[in-house]
Amino acid sequence: MSILSSVLQLVVALSVLIILHEFGHFLAARISKVEVEEFGLGYPPRALTLFEISGTKYTLNWLPLGGFVRLKGEVDAETPGGLHTANPWARLFIYSAGPLMNLLVGVLIFAFMYTQTGAPDFTKVEIVGVASGSPAEQAGLQEGDIITNVAGTIVDSQQVLSETIYANLGNNIDLSFRRGEAAYEVSLIPRENPPEGEGAIGIIMSNVTYPVNIVDALPLGAQATYYHTIFLAMIPGEIIRGAIDPGLARPVGYKGIYDAYQYVQQREEPLTDSPVSLNVLQFFASISISLGVLNLLPIPALDGGRILFTLPEIIFRRRIPIEWQNVINMISMTALIALFLYINLLDFTNPIQFP
């Protein structure tokens, strides 16, 4: 795929994710009866006004990446029908809606992936690879075999299979499995010192999958989004603990995202009846979830910071003066822009290395 084609795909996809984020704010504002002055595609300067409906201008702007929503009274606490004259619960809803829209997009992408690949049954362990010359190959195990029992222990998870095998290194054990409708039993000896990159018996494990429709896949998509969100939230702690290399976990700018997209494209796994690949879908699900999580951080100028400013009004019935909020948000936005420029510079001077 050409560089220009990859760049265009990435720009379009990122723009859609950002516009959906802003659309979340837009919908919440409409529901909360807060007036929306402008919904812009791209960033100013404005190229043209497409049309105007119910007091909202829909505009096309010259900078093509993303979009924005301009609400009435964003910096003024006295404007009738504006953001800061709305109930604090309404403001909390509006601020949260953008990040939640990004998380919802993650749910939908993961759900679609499950409709294409099937949903995993975590209670059934399938062999998806057998190493040449390994105990598994010598015993006659093949790809597609489903392991049901090992050393007298019922196998109902990958963890049970792995723990039982490694508890019997060097010992002869019985292993039962299904191949199609037939059941078999073999004996083998797990290796104490297997070759590098191989396990004790030389198999690659996975879970059996079963077909699901989009409705059944939605809870699975929500679960995948939840675990991905938890993983992102745990990254700072894992870096401090030394479990993750800080260089691999640092934020990236546009070039870093492009480099990651190029890497993902090189590892494409085509999906049945789909023009896109599993890795590309997962990449954009991750980007969308990351946008949602990032914007929920309690940093002024981000949605999470605005939520933080709203909480004292809900809890203590006292509002932080809007003038203070504006100054703090402006300072924070300046710092965030400087950080953004620095991160983009790092993409060139110290690019992330991929395996």
Protein Blocks (a to p, Z undefined) as FASTA:
>chain_A
ZZklmmmmmmmmmmmmmmmmmmmmmmmmmmnopacfbdcedjdddfbdfbdcehiacddd
fblghcddddehklbckbghiaklpcfklmmmmmmmmmmmmmmmmmmmmmmmmmmnopad
fkbccdfbdcehiaklmnopaehiacfbgghiacfbfklmmmmmmmmghiacdddddehj
bccdddddddfbdcehiafkopacddddddddfklmmmmmmmmmmmmmmmmmmmmmmmmn
opacfklmgccdfklmmmmmmmmmmmcccdehiabdfklmmmmmmmmmmmmmmmmpcceh
iaklmmmmmmmmmmnopacdfklmmmmmmmmmmmmmmmmmmmmmmmmmmccddZZ
